Amino acid sequence: GGKEAPAHDGDILAVTGLERHKRKQLILKPRKALEAYTAMLRYYVFTTFAEYLFCRELDFAGFKELVLSGNAEEENGIREWVNMGGQIVPAFRVDKLRYDIGQGRFSSWDAIHDEYRRWNDLYELDRLRHAGAIFGLLGEGDFESLDRAGFIDGLKRLRDTKQWICAQVYASRAKDFFDPFRKITYRNQAEMDAVAGKPEDNFFVKRSRKNFESFEVSLENLLEHL
């Protein structure tokens, strides 16, 4: 109906504009949503850091210097990205290309496509610097203030998050297998296992566990020389 839902503890009765209606909208559990979103930002940031370091021999000082080595234009523009037909690129690179085209510095499609290929080569470093910029949104200071102990703590917390995600993949699959209503079409548990398989044999469960085990080994190797 047209009645407004009562606001509960932590809920926000928002102004209009979130939907095509004149009534006010109720935002449920904003604090929990903020905590979850911050946790996912942290997950993205430290996953990006870890994946970059897994493939390179860098200590923390060298890694930090690399993240902070962008010029002012890159630091200001690295937060905004543009989808260029499936190729994700920092907005400042697209703006520069547009300007250079206007100045006659690119005279053919081949030259422009060469620039696209250069962007592809720069993608991992751009993404790394983007993660460094996003770190500043976590409420723990900017990346420049991050020390080695805090960085290692972030990597260890990432391992805990990945382990939790792995457990949730299993729990999501297992709830279907242990649902008593699903069993009513089978004579017994053995018959159900023979037809539907067991949750631990599920493709997504096996893949998530394998990925976590691989990540854990890589992380231990990284922490030894960081």
Secondary structure by P-SEA (a helix, b strand, c coil): ccccccccccccccccccccccbbbbbcaaaaaaaaaaaaaaaaaaaaaaaaaaaccccaaaaaaaaacccaaaaaccccccccccccccaaaaaaaaaaaaacccccaaaaaaaaaaaaaaaaaaaaaaaaaacccccccccccccaaaaaaaaaaaaaaaaaaaaaaaaaaaaaaaccccccccccaaaaaaacccccccaaaaaaaaaaaaaaaaaaaaaacc
